[in-house]
Amino acid sequence: MNKIFTLLMLGCLAITAKAQTAPTTQSYGKVDQSDLELKACDFEKDANAEILFDKGEVVPEGAGARTILILQRHTRIKVFKDAAKSLGNIRIKYYSYMDKIVVNDIQAETINLVEGKQVVTLLDKKAIYIEKIDKWTSALVFAMPEVKAGSIIEYKYRVASQTFPTWNFQNYMPTRYSEIQVTIPNSIDFKSVPHTRQPFVKNVGDLKDLYQVRAMENIHSMPDEPFMGSRDQNLQRIDYTGINGELGTWAKIGESLIQYDDFGSDLNKSLTGSEAIIKNAKGLKSDDDKIAYLFDAVKNSFKWNGRFSYYAEDGVAKAWVKKLGNSEEINMILLNLLKKAGIKAFPLVACTKDHGKINPGNPTIFLFNDAVVYIPVDSTKHYILDASSKFNLYNLTPTNILNSFALSLNPHNKISTSAIGKESEIIFIENEDLSMQSISLNAEIKPDGKMEGSVEINNNSYSKINALGLYDIKGNEKYLDSMRSNDNNLKILSYTRENMNIDSLPLIQKINFNLTLSGSDDKYIYFNTNLFNPMGKNPFFTDERFADIDFGYRDNFSVYSVYKLPSGFKTDALPKTITVVMPDQSIVFKRTVAEDDGNILVKYVLNHRKTIYFKEDYPDIREFYKKMYDLMGEQIVLKKS
């Protein structure tokens, strides 16, 4: 009997201990000593910091059309390393909506362990300030005091809104516990939409219930990964729909934008001195010629101020005079000129990938941050133009809004409150055309283990935009360093470019080079056939992937090389002709190798037939890329006869 009693007591103690150590929230200011003594994240050992908990509670205030939602949030962060001290610089972004919404009830403190005792340093509220981002958004900014390795920082605040922001369970840091509670009045048609991979540890209420609680624990950080598209859309999160009554449909949003002074009033502004350019455009034969002419005229005459926006800051008329503006102002000038030249064009409000991604089932105005021009040509062809970037082409959709939804507006017809007109609708932005890039290399290998040759690179479509943009960012010297992969044995003797400013022609880059072949001696010569490959290092080398893969566009990359063998040498090891194909045949890599009359011929072709892959596809992507890069790294060996 005593043994049974002892076992029962041990079981109860084990259950109690487990309950005490399970991740959860705590009252503000109450901090466990064990958390202050914590040296690393239990489930992500190399993390510089960890969110101990992040709790949000949403409750309504007011009634009917005057209902607003109050988010009360409490966040606690543990800093493990000095590299994470910057986490003490807090910036809480929120929708201020013309200063109608504010953040208040702010409390913040830093807790440090000094000689085994907790020392609390309160935030001086005089150090808090509001940063006005634009007419719709603001940020509450403050720096936490005494932050260092080992610190715990915590803060809580209250923000009112007519919309409910997405709740992100996942962050740049690992999160031990994250919880969101919502209480919604029955006057609102409300639904939660989870985007999660882990199970909830707390799950109260159905998706449409007016009271819901969702919680997750031990959530891995979201690293920045290659080709991840929109970072925000890859986070584990919950979206909420049906919150806002005033702008609760795309029709209402479209109508509001057209009536909005800083958007709709810019669509038909009179631009002083524009008569000559419009006359020149009208004199061209085809609509394509008119579009290309006006696009280049605006792109080359106006300077972008670096700000994406879907509304004007100074207005189209001032931007026209100053030749400077944000993305909306420059593109609405282009729209104005196109319409006056007889082109059927419409404004398109969009969301760039680094800002988020529009969900067609969740109407919201707050995710928009860009305005471009939409020209429907026919049922199968359209143009989307952005003249704010000097490298964009008139016949190519900008890459930063590819594979996402945007709202096309028709300012000529009245938009009803129940439906959007034929030209005013949510559209999916994609480009099915191939972006082509080809490399032709001719080289001669000398008996002393040196190579001399020439290269011609043809960049079409997006590869042209990428090459021009990279050259502009890096400058000539660093750009050429990147082309030769910083190999000091590879010397670029000359470099020229053609067709930089002609949209209809490919960018042509010509290079003369010499190369000292490392590892070669008087008996053997070794060389790699992967010279001037712009693909760089394998982007898919990690064991685990947290984000979906967004290549943006379909492409075809090819390399054709001819190597003249040195006299007195013959091939000793020659890579085989081989083809590697993804299981769904969406990516194909083919290597062809042949020897003919003293020359070695090598051809690589890589074809991406699909642009989007889910994170669940990553093992296949990783295996494919590993094989491909291994193949491209294989050497040719020549032996002295």
Legacy VTK file of the C-alpha trace (Angstrom):
# vtk DataFile Version 3.0
C-alpha trace
ASCII
DATASET POLYDATA
POINTS 641 float
0.000 0.000 0.000
2.838 2.383 0.887
4.534 1.611 -2.428
1.338 2.393 -4.343
0.917 5.655 -2.395
4.540 6.616 -3.139
4.092 5.952 -6.871
0.914 8.041 -6.927
2.687 10.920 -5.195
5.611 10.745 -7.634
3.160 10.805 -10.526
1.383 13.849 -9.107
4.705 15.624 -8.583
5.734 14.857 -12.178
2.450 16.232 -13.500
2.796 19.330 -11.302
6.368 19.906 -12.442
5.337 19.592 -16.059
2.505 22.081 -15.596
4.850 24.551 -13.938
7.407 24.445 -16.750
4.954 24.450 -19.656
5.222 27.663 -21.708
2.644 30.268 -20.784
2.202 33.977 -20.025
2.786 35.837 -16.781
1.584 39.043 -15.207
3.469 42.191 -16.135
6.496 42.602 -13.880
6.435 39.045 -12.568
9.546 37.313 -13.925
10.789 33.844 -13.039
14.365 33.650 -11.810
14.890 30.666 -14.105
14.144 32.843 -17.136
16.731 35.394 -16.041
19.258 32.585 -15.628
18.357 31.043 -18.991
21.407 30.847 -21.285
19.889 29.587 -24.542
16.627 28.734 -26.235
15.655 25.128 -25.485
14.430 24.349 -29.000
16.696 26.620 -31.111
20.099 26.552 -29.456
21.930 29.065 -31.633
19.318 31.847 -31.309
20.569 35.252 -30.131
17.290 35.933 -28.335
13.910 34.373 -27.635
10.391 35.691 -27.253
9.362 34.171 -23.945
5.745 35.006 -24.623
3.629 37.251 -26.798
-0.010 37.663 -25.811
-2.741 39.668 -27.516
-6.333 40.243 -26.465
-8.906 41.918 -28.711
-12.113 43.354 -27.259
-14.742 45.639 -28.831
-15.658 49.140 -27.712
-18.722 51.031 -28.858
-21.673 49.691 -30.793
-22.902 49.345 -34.368
-21.015 51.374 -36.971
-19.060 53.093 -34.192
-17.534 49.836 -32.967
-13.784 49.862 -32.688
-11.489 47.021 -31.677
-8.969 47.321 -28.877
-5.829 45.208 -29.023
-4.020 44.843 -25.706
-0.606 43.276 -26.199
2.062 42.079 -23.773
5.470 40.906 -25.048
8.473 39.571 -23.103
11.871 38.909 -24.736
15.020 37.240 -23.412
18.345 38.507 -24.803
21.040 35.825 -24.907
23.863 37.540 -26.781
25.152 41.075 -27.287
24.323 40.701 -30.979
20.634 40.913 -30.016
20.865 44.096 -27.915
19.242 46.020 -30.777
16.000 44.235 -29.905
15.691 46.861 -27.205
14.929 49.387 -29.956
11.163 48.942 -30.133
9.148 50.106 -33.138
5.421 49.320 -33.041
3.864 50.014 -36.422
0.109 50.611 -36.514
-2.617 52.008 -38.764
-3.111 55.567 -37.553
-5.680 56.487 -40.245
-5.239 60.262 -40.305
-4.344 60.331 -36.583
-7.726 58.890 -35.606
-6.088 55.833 -34.015
-3.527 56.031 -31.231
-1.398 53.736 -29.082
-1.600 54.298 -25.346
-1.304 52.673 -21.906
2.359 51.917 -22.595
4.417 50.156 -19.964
7.971 48.938 -20.538
10.871 47.749 -18.408
14.210 45.929 -18.552
15.048 43.289 -15.971
18.647 42.248 -15.297
20.144 39.753 -12.891
22.748 41.508 -10.703
24.491 39.429 -8.039
21.595 36.979 -8.070
18.934 39.659 -7.633
16.442 41.072 -10.140
17.089 44.717 -10.992
14.293 46.502 -12.850
14.861 49.619 -14.972
11.690 51.372 -16.134
11.349 53.051 -19.511
11.330 56.829 -19.272
8.070 57.711 -21.008
9.581 60.970 -22.183
11.738 58.836 -24.506
8.655 57.599 -26.398
7.825 59.315 -29.663
5.494 58.840 -32.626
7.018 58.416 -36.085
4.638 59.451 -38.843
5.236 57.007 -41.702
2.508 58.226 -44.029
-1.128 59.341 -43.939
-2.290 55.865 -43.019
0.413 54.452 -40.781
2.543 55.517 -37.843
5.007 53.863 -35.487
5.499 54.114 -31.750
9.260 54.218 -31.146
11.304 53.898 -27.972
14.607 52.417 -26.775
14.631 50.123 -23.759
17.197 51.030 -21.064
20.079 48.869 -19.810
19.726 46.126 -22.425
22.600 43.626 -22.529
23.225 39.908 -22.835
21.105 38.223 -20.180
18.445 40.947 -20.031
14.717 40.412 -20.184
12.742 43.207 -21.803
8.994 43.441 -21.659
6.422 45.938 -22.777
2.670 46.191 -23.094
0.391 48.637 -24.842
-3.140 49.223 -26.065
-4.081 50.192 -29.633
-7.516 50.923 -31.100
-8.414 50.132 -34.695
-11.281 49.627 -37.084
-9.429 46.679 -38.545
-7.737 43.763 -36.871
-4.150 43.089 -37.894
-2.905 39.615 -38.604
-1.568 37.833 -35.526
1.861 36.374 -36.219
2.856 33.434 -34.049
6.246 33.360 -35.786
8.981 35.998 -35.774
12.659 36.609 -36.524
13.320 35.102 -33.080
12.109 31.757 -31.748
8.937 32.120 -29.675
8.320 29.985 -26.604
4.629 30.853 -26.324
2.215 32.988 -28.356
-1.475 33.479 -27.651
-4.262 35.537 -29.204
-7.757 35.997 -27.744
-10.553 37.724 -29.666
-14.014 38.799 -28.590
-16.105 40.109 -31.475
-19.588 41.704 -31.342
-22.279 39.750 -33.201
-22.905 42.763 -35.476
-19.743 41.928 -37.418
-19.479 39.115 -39.961
-16.250 37.662 -38.618
-14.012 34.729 -39.435
-10.479 33.680 -38.512
-8.234 32.059 -41.126
-5.258 30.153 -39.656
-2.040 29.623 -41.635
-0.136 27.288 -39.328
1.913 24.123 -39.511
2.194 23.353 -35.812
-0.761 22.270 -33.694
-2.380 24.741 -31.312
-1.741 24.053 -27.637
-4.853 26.071 -26.837
-7.769 26.084 -29.264
-11.056 27.595 -28.103
-13.949 28.369 -30.446
-14.665 27.642 -34.087
-13.448 29.851 -36.943
-16.625 31.960 -36.932
-17.261 32.028 -33.186
-17.376 35.435 -31.523
-14.928 34.311 -28.847
-11.760 32.510 -29.881
-8.433 31.652 -28.273
-5.466 30.237 -30.162
-2.020 29.520 -28.752
1.171 27.895 -29.996
4.437 27.025 -28.294
8.066 26.419 -29.254
7.827 28.161 -32.616
11.017 28.202 -34.674
12.188 31.581 -35.943
11.552 32.490 -39.566
14.934 33.123 -41.227
15.305 35.145 -44.400
15.510 32.461 -47.077
16.320 32.694 -50.791
13.311 33.093 -53.098
10.839 33.367 -50.215
8.583 35.945 -51.899
6.607 37.749 -49.222
8.138 37.103 -45.829
4.943 38.015 -43.963
2.879 35.520 -45.920
5.189 32.683 -44.917
4.893 33.269 -41.183
2.700 31.015 -39.079
-0.219 33.307 -38.372
-3.968 33.911 -38.174
-5.723 36.308 -40.554
-9.039 37.831 -39.545
-11.719 38.837 -42.047
-14.894 40.884 -41.869
-13.693 43.384 -39.283
-14.140 46.685 -41.107
-17.628 47.702 -42.177
-16.760 50.919 -44.012
-14.151 49.326 -46.292
-15.226 45.708 -46.017
-15.448 44.866 -49.738
-13.187 45.455 -52.723
-15.976 47.519 -54.287
-16.046 49.877 -51.307
-12.263 50.102 -51.292
-12.205 50.907 -55.010
-14.910 53.531 -54.637
-13.124 55.076 -51.662
-9.805 55.267 -53.519
-11.308 56.973 -56.556
-12.987 59.533 -54.309
-9.852 60.006 -52.195
-8.272 63.412 -52.957
-4.697 62.149 -52.909
-5.496 59.408 -55.406
-8.629 59.969 -57.473
-8.025 63.676 -58.046
-4.638 62.869 -59.622
-6.090 60.707 -62.376
-7.082 63.558 -64.689
-4.773 66.402 -63.692
-3.759 68.902 -66.328
0.005 68.661 -66.864
1.377 71.960 -68.146
3.608 71.527 -71.165
2.623 67.925 -71.893
1.127 68.745 -75.314
4.316 68.022 -77.261
4.926 64.586 -75.786
1.276 63.626 -76.275
1.411 64.828 -79.886
4.534 62.743 -80.528
2.861 59.669 -79.042
-0.285 60.118 -81.126
1.859 60.286 -84.252
3.150 56.747 -83.739
1.519 53.911 -85.688
0.670 51.259 -83.117
-0.543 51.282 -79.529
2.562 49.315 -78.555
4.762 52.048 -79.999
2.795 54.704 -78.096
3.006 52.770 -74.829
6.741 52.137 -75.205
7.441 55.766 -76.136
5.503 57.279 -73.218
6.837 54.706 -70.745
10.452 55.481 -71.664
9.767 59.226 -71.673
8.444 59.159 -68.107
10.968 56.592 -66.850
13.918 58.587 -68.191
12.628 62.045 -67.198
11.494 61.455 -63.626
13.442 60.452 -60.557
11.891 58.124 -58.015
12.268 59.366 -54.421
12.614 55.784 -53.150
9.118 55.573 -51.643
6.438 53.121 -52.711
2.939 54.522 -52.248
-0.586 54.108 -53.576
-1.451 57.792 -53.057
0.201 61.130 -53.740
2.356 62.994 -51.253
2.969 66.267 -53.103
0.571 65.550 -55.952
0.983 64.749 -59.629
1.118 68.417 -60.701
4.078 69.187 -58.401
5.842 65.931 -59.305
5.460 66.866 -62.988
7.212 70.182 -62.384
9.918 68.861 -60.028
10.496 65.698 -62.095
10.558 63.852 -58.767
7.941 61.753 -57.021
6.908 58.547 -55.301
5.735 55.478 -57.228
2.091 56.625 -57.361
2.904 60.127 -58.579
5.228 58.944 -61.352
2.887 56.203 -62.530
-0.216 58.409 -62.437
1.670 60.880 -64.637
2.265 57.989 -67.037
-1.410 57.017 -66.813
-2.449 60.594 -67.546
-0.282 60.761 -70.677
-1.396 57.321 -71.911
-5.073 58.224 -71.629
-4.556 61.515 -73.479
-2.725 59.614 -76.220
-5.780 57.372 -76.673
-4.597 54.315 -74.721
-7.144 52.510 -72.542
-5.279 52.432 -69.229
-6.325 52.098 -65.592
-4.724 52.549 -62.182
-3.740 49.352 -60.389
-3.116 49.429 -56.629
-0.789 46.677 -55.476
1.324 45.334 -52.623
5.043 44.774 -53.108
6.428 41.440 -51.914
8.444 42.925 -49.073
5.286 44.594 -47.743
2.968 41.583 -47.722
0.513 39.862 -50.011
-3.130 40.592 -50.813
-5.663 37.892 -49.972
-8.586 38.212 -52.426
-10.942 36.828 -49.780
-9.952 39.433 -47.176
-10.600 42.974 -48.470
-8.258 45.482 -46.845
-6.879 48.808 -47.939
-3.983 48.777 -45.509
-1.769 46.234 -47.301
-1.569 48.340 -50.467
1.669 50.273 -50.823
2.093 50.785 -54.565
0.226 52.089 -57.593
1.101 51.131 -61.178
-0.620 51.238 -64.584
-2.766 48.446 -66.000
-3.422 48.219 -69.756
-5.732 45.376 -70.834
-4.934 44.730 -74.502
-7.251 41.782 -75.103
-8.492 38.664 -73.313
-5.020 37.090 -73.378
-2.647 40.055 -73.172
-2.116 42.979 -70.844
0.653 45.294 -69.692
1.465 46.329 -66.130
3.788 49.336 -66.138
5.914 50.827 -63.379
7.959 53.802 -64.584
9.400 54.567 -61.154
12.333 52.167 -61.676
14.795 53.115 -64.386
15.441 49.448 -65.176
11.834 48.333 -65.713
10.645 47.515 -69.228
7.241 48.519 -70.585
6.373 44.978 -71.663
7.425 43.252 -68.416
5.416 43.144 -65.209
7.547 44.436 -62.302
9.072 41.527 -60.379
8.227 42.974 -56.965
4.478 42.441 -57.510
4.585 39.171 -59.469
2.552 36.196 -58.217
0.216 38.330 -56.134
-3.191 39.997 -56.323
-3.871 43.668 -57.029
-6.953 45.866 -57.455
-7.661 47.317 -60.893
-9.802 50.454 -60.771
-12.071 51.968 -63.394
-12.411 55.664 -62.635
-14.603 56.256 -65.702
-17.545 54.214 -64.447
-19.238 54.578 -61.110
-18.404 51.640 -58.882
-21.442 50.240 -57.158
-21.305 49.264 -53.518
-22.354 45.710 -54.314
-20.119 44.754 -57.213
-17.039 45.918 -59.055
-17.375 46.927 -62.663
-15.916 44.946 -65.526
-12.602 46.811 -65.503
-12.410 47.242 -61.708
-11.560 43.941 -60.140
-9.074 41.912 -58.186
-6.612 40.370 -60.639
-3.772 37.906 -60.197
-0.447 39.210 -61.479
1.785 36.681 -63.192
3.968 36.326 -66.255
4.030 33.034 -68.140
6.701 34.141 -70.631
10.235 32.784 -70.318
13.084 35.010 -69.214
16.010 34.005 -71.437
19.700 34.184 -70.621
22.462 32.626 -72.686
26.246 32.489 -72.422
28.565 31.673 -75.328
32.194 30.990 -74.450
35.148 30.291 -76.724
38.485 29.517 -75.110
41.864 28.080 -75.908
43.842 26.090 -73.351
47.590 26.515 -73.454
50.147 23.764 -72.662
51.391 25.802 -69.683
48.012 25.490 -67.920
46.522 28.840 -68.901
43.245 29.612 -70.655
42.438 32.564 -72.912
39.055 33.303 -74.346
36.004 35.464 -74.925
32.449 35.398 -73.622
29.201 36.870 -74.911
26.251 37.025 -72.521
22.752 37.753 -73.838
20.252 38.931 -71.223
16.581 39.130 -72.181
13.529 40.039 -70.158
13.989 39.853 -66.379
17.603 38.749 -66.653
18.306 42.074 -68.394
16.629 44.020 -65.580
18.579 42.035 -62.987
21.926 42.558 -64.724
21.374 46.304 -65.196
20.217 46.724 -61.622
23.141 44.765 -60.177
25.640 46.772 -62.243
24.068 50.000 -61.021
24.255 48.921 -57.372
27.766 47.438 -57.405
29.553 49.638 -59.914
31.849 48.362 -62.670
34.649 46.859 -60.566
32.507 44.975 -58.030
30.122 43.858 -60.751
32.982 42.271 -62.685
34.259 40.698 -59.466
30.861 39.056 -59.026
30.895 37.814 -62.628
34.193 36.025 -62.069
33.036 34.799 -58.609
35.954 36.714 -57.028
38.409 34.172 -58.466
41.799 35.923 -58.447
43.085 33.496 -61.081
40.476 34.779 -63.543
41.395 38.120 -65.115
38.925 40.188 -67.146
40.908 41.975 -69.843
38.023 43.902 -71.396
34.298 44.369 -70.831
31.649 46.088 -72.975
27.838 46.389 -72.902
25.285 47.004 -75.632
21.553 47.858 -75.732
21.334 49.083 -72.146
18.649 51.633 -73.026
16.807 49.800 -75.801
13.883 47.922 -74.233
13.166 45.775 -77.283
16.708 44.374 -77.546
18.647 42.087 -75.187
21.500 43.355 -73.086
24.723 42.051 -74.644
27.824 41.789 -72.471
31.170 40.934 -74.049
34.243 39.862 -72.107
37.821 38.930 -72.958
39.622 37.017 -70.220
42.527 34.817 -69.232
42.674 32.244 -66.476
45.457 30.422 -64.670
44.193 26.866 -64.124
44.962 25.923 -60.547
46.232 22.429 -59.790
47.657 21.932 -63.261
51.237 20.716 -63.811
53.410 19.569 -66.692
51.483 16.276 -66.981
47.873 17.173 -66.171
45.594 20.142 -66.779
42.362 20.521 -64.801
39.601 22.986 -65.584
35.993 23.689 -64.691
33.390 24.513 -67.348
31.244 26.669 -65.064
32.880 30.014 -65.831
30.860 33.261 -65.656
27.828 31.393 -64.380
25.539 34.054 -62.782
23.752 31.455 -60.643
26.362 31.780 -57.893
26.304 29.365 -54.961
23.578 26.814 -54.358
20.721 28.710 -52.614
19.074 25.501 -51.340
21.667 23.867 -49.115
19.966 23.914 -45.699
18.351 20.773 -44.325
15.122 22.550 -43.430
12.961 25.123 -45.206
10.401 27.373 -43.488
9.079 29.444 -46.415
7.485 28.595 -49.736
9.685 29.126 -52.785
8.798 31.913 -55.211
11.076 32.081 -58.255
8.970 34.976 -59.552
9.032 34.050 -63.228
9.818 31.147 -65.535
13.269 31.192 -67.080
15.647 29.418 -69.412
19.375 29.592 -68.797
21.901 28.115 -71.215
25.675 27.969 -71.527
27.448 26.869 -74.699
31.243 26.520 -74.406
33.967 25.487 -76.824
37.432 24.691 -75.456
40.346 24.188 -77.850
42.730 21.553 -76.473
46.449 22.317 -76.191
48.805 20.486 -78.477
50.350 17.408 -76.902
47.391 16.796 -74.545
44.376 14.521 -74.694
41.302 14.073 -72.505
41.812 11.863 -69.472
38.471 12.442 -67.704
35.404 13.860 -69.389
32.064 14.443 -67.602
29.125 12.495 -69.020
26.078 13.830 -70.794
23.273 13.714 -68.258
19.781 15.065 -67.562
18.318 15.792 -64.119
14.559 16.281 -63.778
12.358 17.221 -60.834
9.770 14.506 -59.961
6.981 16.697 -61.385
9.189 17.633 -64.398
8.856 21.332 -63.529
12.644 21.905 -63.524
15.004 20.306 -66.027
18.781 20.506 -66.121
20.729 18.986 -68.969
24.467 18.781 -69.490
25.862 17.766 -72.861
29.588 17.066 -73.252
31.328 15.996 -76.451
34.799 15.984 -78.024
35.273 16.903 -81.666
38.427 17.564 -83.704
40.579 18.855 -80.862
37.777 20.726 -79.159
35.614 19.955 -76.132
32.020 21.110 -76.438
29.982 21.659 -73.253
26.383 22.780 -73.016
24.283 23.453 -69.916
20.546 24.145 -70.069
18.398 24.917 -67.024
14.668 25.369 -67.513
12.256 26.477 -64.772
8.718 25.695 -65.910
6.984 26.648 -62.671
7.354 29.643 -60.360
5.806 28.653 -57.008
6.686 25.676 -54.807
5.343 24.943 -51.346
7.738 24.374 -48.475
6.635 20.745 -48.511
8.314 20.450 -51.934
11.658 21.520 -50.493
13.246 18.047 -50.162
12.828 17.532 -53.930
14.124 21.043 -54.697
17.114 20.564 -52.415
18.015 17.199 -53.944
17.657 18.550 -57.485
19.874 21.569 -56.843
22.500 19.501 -55.054
22.798 17.162 -58.037
22.869 20.073 -60.472
25.584 22.000 -58.638
27.632 18.829 -58.191
27.431 18.234 -61.941
28.390 21.815 -62.780
31.371 21.484 -60.443
32.849 18.430 -62.164
36.194 19.053 -63.811
37.636 18.061 -67.150
41.098 16.492 -66.910
43.646 16.630 -69.742
46.726 14.409 -69.802
49.933 15.010 -71.670
50.293 12.535 -74.479
LINES 1 642
641 0 1 2 3 4 5 6 7 8 9 10 11 12 13 14 15 16 17 18 19 20 21 22 23 24 25 26 27 28 29 30 31 32 33 34 35 36 37 38 39 40 41 42 43 44 45 46 47 48 49 50 51 52 53 54 55 56 57 58 59 60 61 62 63 64 65 66 67 68 69 70 71 72 73 74 75 76 77 78 79 80 81 82 83 84 85 86 87 88 89 90 91 92 93 94 95 96 97 98 99 100 101 102 103 104 105 106 107 108 109 110 111 112 113 114 115 116 117 118 119 120 121 122 123 124 125 126 127 128 129 130 131 132 133 134 135 136 137 138 139 140 141 142 143 144 145 146 147 148 149 150 151 152 153 154 155 156 157 158 159 160 161 162 163 164 165 166 167 168 169 170 171 172 173 174 175 176 177 178 179 180 181 182 183 184 185 186 187 188 189 190 191 192 193 194 195 196 197 198 199 200 201 202 203 204 205 206 207 208 209 210 211 212 213 214 215 216 217 218 219 220 221 222 223 224 225 226 227 228 229 230 231 232 233 234 235 236 237 238 239 240 241 242 243 244 245 246 247 248 249 250 251 252 253 254 255 256 257 258 259 260 261 262 263 264 265 266 267 268 269 270 271 272 273 274 275 276 277 278 279 280 281 282 283 284 285 286 287 288 289 290 291 292 293 294 295 296 297 298 299 300 301 302 303 304 305 306 307 308 309 310 311 312 313 314 315 316 317 318 319 320 321 322 323 324 325 326 327 328 329 330 331 332 333 334 335 336 337 338 339 340 341 342 343 344 345 346 347 348 349 350 351 352 353 354 355 356 357 358 359 360 361 362 363 364 365 366 367 368 369 370 371 372 373 374 375 376 377 378 379 380 381 382 383 384 385 386 387 388 389 390 391 392 393 394 395 396 397 398 399 400 401 402 403 404 405 406 407 408 409 410 411 412 413 414 415 416 417 418 419 420 421 422 423 424 425 426 427 428 429 430 431 432 433 434 435 436 437 438 439 440 441 442 443 444 445 446 447 448 449 450 451 452 453 454 455 456 457 458 459 460 461 462 463 464 465 466 467 468 469 470 471 472 473 474 475 476 477 478 479 480 481 482 483 484 485 486 487 488 489 490 491 492 493 494 495 496 497 498 499 500 501 502 503 504 505 506 507 508 509 510 511 512 513 514 515 516 517 518 519 520 521 522 523 524 525 526 527 528 529 530 531 532 533 534 535 536 537 538 539 540 541 542 543 544 545 546 547 548 549 550 551 552 553 554 555 556 557 558 559 560 561 562 563 564 565 566 567 568 569 570 571 572 573 574 575 576 577 578 579 580 581 582 583 584 585 586 587 588 589 590 591 592 593 594 595 596 597 598 599 600 601 602 603 604 605 606 607 608 609 610 611 612 613 614 615 616 617 618 619 620 621 622 623 624 625 626 627 628 629 630 631 632 633 634 635 636 637 638 639 640
